[in-house]
């Protein structure tokens, strides 16, 4: 199913038809997991521990969770943000978020279905968002749609606004279902249309007009810090990871989880600020 989606999306030149493909595929995927994996309650790699890193940047802000899935991250973000706009292309997923919002009586989460017209669905939010957050989203986008997505994020953000983008690292991939049958470092052929290295993701954001970039120095030990200032000092310019990727991990023969987690390389976690 993922390989067929990949093939059709890459071959499709019509932007509107690609939007319909996204909406159809993720609704189909939701139905698939409901039938075959009843224990699956979320998409993506968000864990509550990640909030130790995110909280200093979302506290008291308006956050847009782009590609929220079943809303796991949105509910954690809502504990710190003043308001969370939880958006996804799948109506089935947004229905589940609405159900949980009503059930838990959470007042500061606004679920929004993007369908195949994300710009129209979010038009009233232009210039009102402090932080855009996406986790395991941009790797699913056609390169042309990635440019449109970053342009949309730029319109949604206030001046000085922040985009926190988390995506699997191409250098240590593939990270979709094709990792089961392709060698280490191969190009993804499943639902991941394009995976990015740190350098490649920075370049995409730079072309979209973002001007300042930071990345965590490590993915370990956030829970031991006690102040927002300490968390902020864990963010460094991403250039040193360019070197790590190109000099070491690109030549690695196998996946080494402990080293990847220590240097926060398995994922690209990019903090990008709008001027």
VMD Tcl script that draws the C-alpha trace (Angstrom):
set ca {
  {0.00 0.00 0.00}
  {2.82 2.41 0.89}
  {4.85 1.61 -2.21}
  {1.85 2.21 -4.45}
  {1.20 5.56 -2.73}
  {4.88 6.50 -3.19}
  {4.83 5.58 -6.87}
  {1.61 7.46 -7.63}
  {2.54 10.58 -5.66}
  {6.02 10.95 -7.19}
  {4.57 10.50 -10.69}
  {1.68 12.96 -10.17}
  {2.39 16.45 -11.48}
  {-1.02 17.94 -10.67}
  {-0.93 19.63 -7.25}
  {-4.65 19.22 -6.55}
  {-4.57 15.52 -7.41}
  {-1.64 15.06 -5.04}
  {-3.66 16.66 -2.23}
  {-6.45 14.19 -2.90}
  {-3.90 11.35 -2.84}
  {-2.66 12.41 0.61}
  {-6.18 12.60 2.06}
  {-7.18 9.25 0.53}
  {-4.01 7.40 1.57}
  {-4.03 8.49 5.21}
  {-7.72 7.75 5.59}
  {-7.05 4.33 4.05}
  {-4.11 3.82 6.41}
  {-6.28 4.70 9.40}
  {-8.87 2.12 8.38}
  {-6.10 -0.45 7.82}
  {-4.71 -0.06 11.34}
  {-8.18 -0.12 12.88}
  {-8.73 -3.51 11.23}
  {-5.28 -5.05 11.73}
  {-3.61 -3.32 14.70}
  {-6.14 -2.44 17.40}
  {-3.37 -1.47 19.80}
  {-2.07 1.33 17.57}
  {-3.13 4.64 19.11}
  {-0.82 7.07 17.37}
  {1.21 7.81 14.26}
  {4.69 9.32 14.41}
  {7.38 9.15 17.07}
  {6.21 11.65 19.70}
  {6.95 10.66 23.29}
  {6.01 12.62 26.43}
  {9.74 12.93 27.23}
  {10.08 15.18 24.18}
  {8.06 17.83 26.03}
  {11.09 18.51 28.25}
  {12.74 19.98 25.14}
  {9.65 21.64 23.66}
  {8.03 23.17 26.75}
  {10.30 26.24 27.06}
  {9.40 27.23 23.50}
  {5.63 26.58 23.58}
  {4.75 27.82 27.06}
  {1.88 30.31 26.82}
  {1.93 30.35 23.00}
  {-0.44 29.50 20.15}
  {0.85 26.23 18.64}
  {-0.20 24.64 15.37}
  {0.39 20.86 15.41}
  {0.63 20.07 11.69}
  {-0.13 16.42 10.92}
  {-1.47 15.76 14.43}
  {-2.69 12.21 13.72}
  {-4.69 10.98 16.70}
  {-3.60 14.00 18.74}
  {-1.04 12.42 21.09}
  {1.33 15.41 20.82}
  {-1.52 17.95 20.76}
  {-2.76 16.88 24.19}
  {0.75 17.11 25.65}
  {1.36 20.50 24.02}
  {-1.97 21.76 25.40}
  {-0.60 21.35 28.95}
  {1.86 24.18 28.23}
  {0.47 26.24 25.32}
  {-2.37 28.73 25.57}
  {-4.00 27.14 22.50}
  {-3.23 24.21 20.19}
  {-4.60 24.03 16.65}
  {-4.48 20.32 15.78}
  {-4.63 19.77 12.01}
  {-4.50 16.72 9.75}
  {-5.56 15.69 6.23}
  {-7.49 12.67 7.55}
  {-11.07 13.32 8.63}
  {-11.06 9.98 10.52}
  {-8.11 11.10 12.64}
  {-9.60 14.53 13.31}
  {-12.87 12.88 14.34}
  {-10.91 10.89 16.93}
  {-9.22 14.07 18.22}
  {-12.64 15.77 18.51}
  {-13.98 12.77 20.42}
  {-11.07 12.85 22.88}
  {-11.32 16.64 23.30}
  {-15.00 16.31 24.24}
  {-14.40 13.27 26.43}
  {-11.56 14.88 28.38}
  {-13.13 18.36 28.28}
  {-9.97 20.02 27.00}
  {-10.81 23.64 26.22}
  {-7.66 24.79 24.42}
  {-7.42 22.31 21.50}
  {-9.03 23.20 18.15}
  {-9.15 20.20 15.77}
  {-9.14 21.18 12.06}
  {-9.42 18.85 9.06}
  {-7.30 20.06 6.15}
  {-8.75 17.68 3.57}
  {-7.33 18.55 0.15}
  {-7.40 22.37 0.73}
  {-5.00 23.16 3.61}
  {-4.51 26.81 2.62}
  {-8.26 27.47 2.70}
  {-8.76 25.54 5.96}
  {-6.10 27.62 7.72}
  {-6.56 31.01 6.03}
  {-8.12 32.64 9.10}
  {-5.04 31.65 11.12}
  {-2.56 33.62 8.98}
  {-0.16 35.59 11.16}
  {-1.65 34.33 14.44}
  {0.56 31.33 15.26}
  {3.63 31.50 17.51}
  {4.94 27.95 16.94}
  {4.36 25.46 14.14}
  {5.19 21.91 15.22}
  {5.41 18.85 12.98}
  {6.74 15.40 13.79}
  {7.09 12.75 11.07}
  {5.29 14.88 8.48}
  {7.62 16.53 5.96}
  {9.16 13.23 4.83}
  {5.73 12.29 3.45}
  {5.53 15.35 1.19}
  {6.33 15.61 -2.50}
  {9.24 18.12 -2.87}
  {6.93 20.65 -4.58}
  {4.41 20.26 -1.74}
  {7.19 20.69 0.80}
  {7.89 24.14 -0.65}
  {4.17 24.99 -0.45}
  {4.02 23.66 3.10}
  {6.89 25.87 4.28}
  {5.38 28.88 2.51}
  {2.10 28.17 4.33}
  {3.96 27.88 7.66}
  {5.62 31.23 6.96}
  {2.20 32.85 6.42}
  {0.74 31.30 9.57}
  {3.61 32.37 11.84}
  {3.87 35.78 13.46}
  {7.12 37.73 12.86}
  {9.82 35.97 14.85}
  {7.72 32.80 14.97}
  {9.26 29.35 15.36}
  {8.87 26.13 13.37}
  {9.93 22.96 15.22}
  {10.38 20.26 12.59}
  {11.18 16.64 13.48}
  {11.77 14.14 10.69}
  {13.74 10.88 10.15}
  {17.31 11.44 9.00}
  {18.02 10.28 5.44}
  {21.61 9.45 6.37}
  {20.45 6.72 8.79}
  {17.50 5.55 6.70}
  {15.34 4.35 5.21}
  {12.88 4.77 8.08}
  {9.57 3.71 6.52}
  {8.37 0.18 5.70}
  {11.06 -0.14 3.03}
  {13.65 -0.53 5.83}
  {12.39 -4.12 6.00}
  {13.65 -4.99 2.51}
  {16.18 -2.32 1.47}
  {19.78 -1.93 2.73}
  {20.97 0.72 5.20}
  {21.34 4.17 3.55}
  {18.96 3.23 0.69}
  {16.36 5.70 -0.57}
  {12.94 5.17 1.03}
  {10.30 3.62 -1.24}
  {7.29 3.54 1.09}
  {5.20 6.34 2.58}
  {8.33 8.47 3.00}
  {8.57 10.38 -0.26}
  {11.78 12.19 0.70}
  {13.88 11.88 3.83}
  {16.25 14.76 4.73}
  {19.66 15.16 6.31}
  {20.33 18.14 8.60}
  {21.98 20.04 5.75}
  {19.14 19.33 3.30}
  {16.40 20.33 5.74}
  {18.21 23.57 6.66}
  {18.52 24.38 2.96}
  {14.77 23.84 2.41}
  {13.89 26.14 5.33}
  {16.43 28.74 4.23}
  {14.90 28.84 0.73}
  {11.50 29.38 2.39}
  {12.78 32.50 4.16}
  {13.66 31.17 7.62}
  {16.84 32.76 8.89}
  {17.98 31.24 12.20}
  {18.46 27.54 12.93}
  {19.25 25.44 15.98}
  {19.25 21.72 16.82}
  {19.63 19.79 20.10}
  {23.19 18.77 20.92}
  {21.90 15.45 22.29}
  {18.64 13.55 22.74}
  {19.52 12.31 26.23}
  {19.07 13.86 29.69}
  {16.37 16.52 29.14}
  {14.45 15.30 32.19}
  {17.38 16.19 34.47}
  {17.35 19.90 33.72}
  {15.37 22.29 35.87}
  {15.17 25.59 33.98}
  {14.10 26.88 30.57}
  {17.50 28.56 30.16}
  {19.26 25.20 30.59}
  {17.08 23.62 27.92}
  {17.78 26.46 25.52}
  {21.53 25.98 25.98}
  {21.15 22.44 24.62}
  {20.41 23.96 21.20}
  {23.40 24.55 18.94}
  {23.91 25.63 15.31}
  {23.30 22.58 13.08}
  {26.57 22.90 11.14}
  {28.46 20.50 13.40}
  {25.89 17.82 12.56}
  {26.58 18.40 8.86}
  {30.13 17.24 9.60}
  {29.02 14.25 11.68}
  {26.65 13.10 8.97}
  {29.09 13.46 6.12}
  {32.27 12.27 7.84}
  {30.90 9.42 9.91}
  {27.29 8.26 9.65}
  {27.14 8.38 5.86}
  {29.94 5.79 5.87}
  {28.55 3.60 8.66}
  {27.77 0.04 7.62}
  {24.98 -0.61 10.11}
  {22.47 1.14 12.35}
  {23.95 1.99 15.78}
  {21.08 3.23 18.00}
  {23.14 4.22 21.06}
  {25.50 6.48 19.09}
  {22.62 7.89 17.05}
  {20.66 8.83 20.19}
  {23.71 10.28 21.92}
  {24.36 12.72 19.07}
  {20.66 13.14 18.16}
  {21.32 12.00 14.59}
  {18.68 9.35 13.92}
  {16.14 12.19 13.74}
  {16.61 15.66 12.35}
  {15.20 18.01 15.03}
  {15.32 21.50 13.62}
  {14.27 24.76 15.30}
  {13.82 27.36 12.54}
  {12.84 30.99 13.19}
  {11.03 33.30 10.84}
  {12.55 36.82 10.65}
}
mol new
graphics top color blue
foreach p $ca { graphics top sphere $p radius 0.5 }
foreach p [lrange $ca 0 end-1] q [lrange $ca 1 end] { graphics top cylinder $p $q radius 0.2 }
display resetview
